[in-house]
Amino acid sequence: MTRFRLIIVVLVAALNGFGQAPGKSELVDTFGRVSCEDLEAHSNGFAQQTKEMEEARALVIAYASKEDSKRLVGRFKVILRYFQLFDVEDRIDFLIANSDDLGQTEFWIIPRGATAPMVLGDSWVEPEPDVSKAFIYDIEDEIGICSTFVPRKFAELLIANPGSRAHIVVEAGSYEGAQAKGFADDTIKTLVEKFKVERKRIRTYYIRQKAKNSMTYAEYWFVPARRIRSNSK
């Protein structure tokens, strides 16, 4: 009799487990206009939490007027950078919602099978770059606060476009001009040793800024492969 009851208990528990509803979407963070340092702290924690929940998606909802929505792109890129650093950039979505609650940002975790919060708005996706011409992929200054540059993503772009090159333009500021020579060395080492970009595909240029009290920063240029001219007439 005891054994029979035990079997029934196990079966009931199993059936209850199969019948459980999927997890609910959870609002894990919300904040208004914050400094770059605070935004990075929020983003770092959100990306880490998403990575730990293997099958969950992340949703960023930013409330803004149509006039203010363009300013959100910079904020989104900072958030996206941390997801790229944690290698989970394929599990985050961005939504710009029109509201009177301007400047408010929400971080949501959506478990597998759960329904996303019902909020009307426009989705934002980082646009694909035009690799047919040279362009500034990103900029990074010596302080590094609110940086959006991720070496892995830059390397992926270069490797996906054979023959393309990276031009790193370092503009030496008046504060750290003497140290500008080595400003991009760590990035170059990371691109070559960790992400397997050929060293010969990277060129570095140094420029002295004329403005006083300026910072040193680097422009990371993507330069497409040279076109082969045809000799045919």
N, C-alpha and C positions, 0 to 999 in steps of 0.2 A: 504493500500500500504506500509506504513511504517513497519507494522508488517511482511508483506511478505518479504520485503528486509532484515529485521533482521534475519529471519529464514534462508535465503540464505547465509548471512554472517556467521552465526553459522555453517552451514553445510560445507561451504568452509573451514573454520578454522579447523573443525574436520577432514576433508579429508586431509588437508595439514599436520596435526599432525600425522595421520596414515601413511602418505607417506614419512615421514622424514627418512633419512638414519641414521643408528646407529652412535653413537659418534666415533670419530677417536682416535687411540692410541696417547698418549701424552708423549713426553719426558719431565719429570718434574725435572730431576736433572742429572748432569754429573760432574765428578771430576776425577782427576788423583790419584797419590799416596798421601795419606794423613795420618796424625797421627791417633792413636787409638781414641783420643777424638773427632776429626773431623769426623771420620767414624761413631762413635756412634751418633753424632748429625745428620748426613745425614740419618742414618738408622731409628732413632727415628721419624723424620719428615715424612719419606716415609711410615713407618708402620701406623702412625696416619692418613695420608691422605688416604691410602688404606682402613682403617677401616671406615672412614667417607663415602666412596663411596661403598655402600653395595654390589653391584653386579659386581664390577670391579675386575680385577686381576692385580697383580703387576708382572713386569718382570725386572730382573736384568741381564744386559749384560756386561760381563767383557771381554775386549780385551787383549789377551795374547798369547805369543808363547807357543808351546807345553812344552818347558822346564820350563816356568814360571807358567803354569796352576795349578800345584800342590800347589803353594803358595796361590792360590786364595781360597782354602778351608777354611782357617782360616778367611778370609774376609767374605766369604759367611756365615759362622757360626755366626759371629757377627751380620750381617744383619738379619739372620733368628731368632736370639734371640729376637730382638725387635718385629718381627711379632708374635713370641710365647707369648711375654709379652702382646701384644694387642689381643691375641687369634685369629689371622687371618693367622696362618702359612699354612693353606690349600689353600690360595689364592696367593701364590707367586711361581714363577718359576725362575730358574737360567740357564743362558746360557754362555758358554765359547766360544768366537768367536776368530778365528785366524786372526790377523791383524798386520800391522806395527805400529798401534797406541797403543803401549804397555802400560799397566798400567791404561788405561782409563776405567771407569765404568759408565754405564748409568742406570738410573732408569726410567722405563716406567709404565704408568698407561693405562690399556686396558679396556675400558668400555664394558659392556655386548653387544655382537654382533659385536664388532669392530675386525678388523684384526690386529694381532700382527705384528710388524716390521719384514721385510724379511731379516733376518741375518742368515748366515750359521754358524753353530757351534755345540758343544756338550752340551747337557743338563747335569746339575748336580743335583743329588738328594741325600739327606743325607742317607747314607746306614743304613739298619736295623741292630741293634746290635745282636750279637750271645749270646743269653741268656742261652746257655747250660753251660757256664763257667763264672767265675768271671772276671770282667774287670773294668777299670777306666772309669766311665761314663763321668766325667768332672773334671776340676780343677779350683779352684778359689783362687786368692791371696788376701791379705789384702787391696790392693789398689782398686781392682775391675774394673780397666780400661780394656776395650775390653774383658770383661767376656762373656762367652758363656753359663754359667750355668743358667738353668731355673728350679726352684723347681717344678713347675707344671708338666713339662715333666718327671722329675725324678720320681715324685709320680705316674704318669700314668704308667710308666714302672713297678714300684714295684707292684702296684695294679693289673696290667694285668698278673702278674706272681705270683700266690699265693705261699706262703712259702718262697719267696725270701727275702733277707735282704739288708739293706744299711749299709755299713761300711764307716764311715767318718774318714779318717786319717789326723790329723792336724799336720803339721810339723812346729814347732815353730822356727821362725827366730831370729836372734840376735837383731833386732830392737824392736820387740814387744813380746819378749818371755814371759814376765810376764803377758801379756794379752791374750795369746794363749788359755788359758783354756776356755774362753767364745767365741772363734772365730766362732764356728759353732752353737751356741745356737739359734740364730735367725732363721737359716735355719731349724734346727730341729723343732722349734716351728711352723714354717710355714708348714712343711711337715705334722705334726701331727694335728694341729688345723684347718688349712685351707683346706688341701688336704686329710685328714683322713687316713694317714698312721699310723698304730699302733706303738706306741712308742717302744714296745718290739722288733720290727723289725729293729731298728736303733741302731747301736753300734758306739761308738766313741773311737778313739785311739789317743794318743799324743806322738809325737816324737820330740826330740830336734835336730835341725840341727847343724852340726859341722862347716859349712862354715861361715866365717865372713861376716858381712854386708848383710845377707840374709833376705828375707821377710818371713812372716808367710803365709802359704797357706794350703788349704784343698784339699784332693783327695776324690771324691765321688765314692765309689766302689759299683757296683751291684754284689751281691752274690746270685747265684741261690739256689733254695730249695735243701735241702739235699736229696740225693737219698736213698731210703729204700732198704737195702740189703736183698736179698732173702735168706731164710734158706735152700732152696731146693738144693740138691746135683746133 
